[in-house]
């Protein structure tokens, strides 16, 4: 059986651990938030680069089709231009929303 001193010491230790956790929890949450923001920025940057490469390649292919006389190439170029606009606007919209939320 524990003595009164041991029980009191154990309770104080538990309160100290809970207190340290309560103090450290906001710091851990901020660290997690910054990591999530960094991952979000990385994803946006990677997707922007991929969209750029795909857009340039699609423009080159559609341009070659257009100059070779393909009758559907003009519509393809229009579709590529619209798709590129939305692809690049999406990254800006996400950044604007992140700025509005913060």
N, C-alpha and C positions, 0 to 999 in steps of 0.2 A: 504494500500500500504506500502511496506517495505521501510525502509530508506536505504540510500546508505551503512551505517555502517552494518546493518543487512544482506544485500546482500553479502557484502564483508566477513563478519564473517561466513556466511553459506558456501560460496565458500572455504574459508580457512579450515573449518571443513571437507568439502568433500575431499579436497586435502590431509588433514592429514589422513583421514580414508583410502583413496586409497594408500597413502604412507605406512601406517602401514601394509596394506594387502600385498603390493608388497614386503615388507621386511619379513613378516611372511610366505609368500607362500612357499619359499624354505624349511623352517623348517617343514612346514606341509607336504610337499612332501617327505622329508627325513623320517619323522615319518611314513607316509603311506608305503614307500618303506621298512622300517624295519619291519613293521607289516606283509607285504606280504611275506618277506623273512622268518619270523618266522612261518607263516602258511605253507609255502612251506616246510620248514624243518620238521614241525610237520607231514605233510602228508607223506613225504618220510620216516620218522622214523616209523610211524604207518604201512605203507605199507610194510616196511622191516620186521617188527615183524610179520605181518599177513602172509607174504610170507614164513617166517621161520616156523611158526606153521603149515601151510598147507603143506609145503615141507616135514617136519619131519613126519607128519601124513601119507602123501602119500607114503613116503619111507617105513614106517612100514607096511602099508597095502600091498604094492607091494612086500616087502620082505616076508611077510607071504604067499602071493600067490605063490611066487617063490619056497619057501621051501615046500609048499603043493603040488607042481607038476603042477601048471597051465602053459600050454605051451605059453601063451601070456604074462606072467609076465615079461619075459626078455625085451620085447619091451616096456612094461609099465615103467620099471625101467629106460631104456634109455630115454624115453620121459620125465620122471620126472627129471632126471639129466640135460637134455638140458633146460627144463623149469626153473629149479632152477638157472642154470647159467645165463640165460637171466634176470630172476627176480632180482638177486643180481647185475648183471652188469648194469641194468637200473638205479639204485640209484647212482652208481658211475659215469655213463655217465651224469646224470643230474647235479651232483655236479661239474663235470669237465666243463660242459657248463656254469654253473653259475659262476664259477671261471674265465672262459675265457671272459665272458661278462662284469664282474665287472672291 
